[in-house]
C-alpha cells in the first residue's frame, strides 16, 4: 500500500513537502549554486554531481518514506525550494529520530529553518509519539548548532571524529530533546 505524500504548512511562506522527481532539477541547481558553502559542512555534497544524482536520492528517500524509515522534505519558501529537512532513519524500538537539515546561504537568518525544525519536532512528539529528537551539528558550524539551542535542546556531548568531510574527520555536537522537556516548554 502506497502512503500519501507528507506535507506540512508552517505559515504563509513556508511549506515542507516530500520532493518528487520533478523537483530534482530545482534541488540540484540549489545545491550546485551553493556547493562551496554547503561542502564546508555536508559530506554528501561532493557526491551530488548531476541532476540524476539528486533524482536517485529522491527515489531512495521516497522509498524509505513508504517503508516508515525516514521523511525527507524539500523546504519551500515563498513557492521556491530553499533547502531540505529530514527525519533520518527512525529508531522505532527506542522511539527516537534525528533531524538533519540544510538551507541555501541566501535564506539563512530568516527563521525558516527554526520554524521547519519546530514543525518536525511537534510532529514527532504529537503524531509519531516519539520520546526523543536528536540533532547533530559540526563542532564549528555555529549557525546550525544555534537552532537546537534556540529550541530548548540539551547538548549531550561531542562525538569525536564522527564524520568524514573533505578528506578529514570532524566532530559532531549531539543535541537531544525529550518529549517531556518539549511539553514543559509549550
C-alpha positions in Angstrom: 0.0 0.0 0.0 1.4 3.4 -1.0 1.2 6.1 1.6 0.1 9.6 0.8 2.7 12.2 0.4 3.9 14.1 3.5 3.1 17.8 3.7 3.2 20.4 6.5 2.2 24.0 6.0 4.1 26.0 8.6 3.0 29.6 7.8 2.0 31.7 4.8 5.6 31.5 3.5 6.9 28.1 4.5 5.9 24.5 3.5 7.5 21.2 3.9 6.8 18.6 1.2 8.2 15.3 0.1 10.0 16.0 -3.1 9.2 14.1 -6.2 11.4 13.5 -9.2 10.1 16.7 -10.8 11.9 18.6 -8.0 15.3 17.1 -8.8 16.2 20.0 -11.2 15.4 22.7 -8.7 17.1 20.9 -5.8 20.2 20.1 -7.8 20.5 23.7 -9.0 20.2 24.9 -5.5 22.9 22.5 -4.3 25.1 23.4 -7.2 24.8 27.1 -6.7 25.5 26.7 -3.0 28.1 24.0 -3.4 31.1 25.8 -1.9 29.1 26.9 1.1 27.4 23.5 1.7 30.5 21.4 1.3 32.0 23.1 4.4 29.5 21.1 6.5 27.9 18.3 4.4 29.8 15.2 3.2 27.2 14.3 0.6 27.6 17.4 -1.5 30.6 16.1 -3.4 28.6 13.0 -4.4 25.8 15.1 -5.9 27.4 15.9 -9.2 24.5 15.8 -11.6 20.7 16.2 -11.6 20.4 12.4 -11.9 22.2 12.0 -8.6 19.6 14.2 -6.9 16.8 12.3 -8.7 18.2 8.9 -7.5 18.4 10.4 -3.9 14.7 11.5 -4.1 13.7 7.9 -5.2 15.6 6.4 -2.3 14.1 8.8 0.2 10.6 8.3 -1.1 11.1 4.5 -0.9 12.3 4.8 2.7 9.2 7.0 3.4 7.0 4.2 2.2 8.8 1.8 4.5 8.5 4.2 7.5 12.2 4.6 7.7 12.5 8.4 7.1 10.8 11.5 6.0 12.8 13.8 3.8 11.2 17.1 2.8 12.0 20.0 0.5 11.6 23.3 2.3 9.5 25.7 0.2 9.8 29.4 0.9 7.5 31.7 -1.0 6.9 29.0 -3.6 10.5 28.0 -4.2 12.8 25.3 -2.8 15.4 26.8 -0.5 16.7 23.7 1.3 15.8 20.3 2.9 14.9 18.9 6.2 14.6 15.3 7.2 13.9 12.7 9.9 16.9 10.4 9.3 16.3 6.8 9.9 13.7 6.2 12.6 14.7 4.2 15.7 11.2 2.9 16.4 12.3 0.5 19.1 13.7 3.4 21.1 11.1 5.9 19.9 13.6 8.4 18.7 14.8 10.1 15.5 17.4 12.5 14.3 16.6 15.7 12.3 19.0 16.8 9.7 18.8 19.9 7.6 20.4 22.3 5.2 19.4 25.6 3.7 20.9 27.7 0.9 23.1 30.5 2.2 20.9 33.4 1.0 17.9 32.1 3.0 19.7 31.9 6.3 18.7 34.3 9.1 15.0 34.4 8.2 13.8 31.9 10.7 13.0 29.4 8.0 15.0 26.5 9.5 14.0 27.2 13.1 10.3 27.1 12.1 10.8 24.0 10.0 12.5 22.2 12.9 9.8 23.3 15.3 7.2 21.8 13.0 9.0 18.5 12.7 9.6 18.4 16.5 5.9 18.9 17.1 5.0 16.2 14.5 7.5 13.8 16.1 6.0 14.1 19.5 2.3 14.7 18.7 1.8 12.5 15.7 4.5 9.9 15.8 4.5 9.6 19.6 8.3 9.6 19.8 10.2 10.1 23.0 13.3 11.9 21.7 14.5 14.0 18.9 18.2 14.5 18.2 20.1 17.0 16.1 23.8 16.8 15.2 25.9 19.7 14.1 29.6 20.0 13.2 31.6 21.5 16.1 32.4 24.6 14.1 29.0 25.0 12.5 27.7 27.6 15.0 24.7 28.6 12.8 23.5 25.0 12.7 24.1 24.5 16.4 22.2 27.6 17.3 18.9 26.1 16.0 18.6 23.2 18.6 19.9 25.6 21.3 17.2 28.1 20.4 14.6 25.3 20.5 15.5 24.1 24.0 17.6 21.0 23.2 20.3 20.0 25.6 23.9 19.4 24.3 24.5 15.9 25.3 28.1 15.7 24.2 30.5 15.7 21.3 31.0 12.7 19.1 34.7 12.8 18.1 35.7 12.2 14.5 32.1 11.2 13.7 32.0 12.2 10.1 34.4 12.2 7.2 34.3 15.6 5.5 36.6 16.8 2.7 39.3 14.1 3.5 39.4 14.8 7.2 37.3 13.7 10.2 35.2 16.2 12.1 33.5 16.0 15.5 29.7 16.5 15.9 27.9 18.1 18.7 24.9 16.0 19.8 21.8 17.7 20.9 18.7 16.0 22.4 15.2 17.0 23.3 12.9 14.7 25.2 9.1 14.7 24.7 8.5 15.7 28.4 11.0 18.6 28.0 9.3 19.8 24.9 5.8 19.6 26.6 7.2 21.6 29.6 8.3 24.4 27.1 4.8 24.6 25.5 
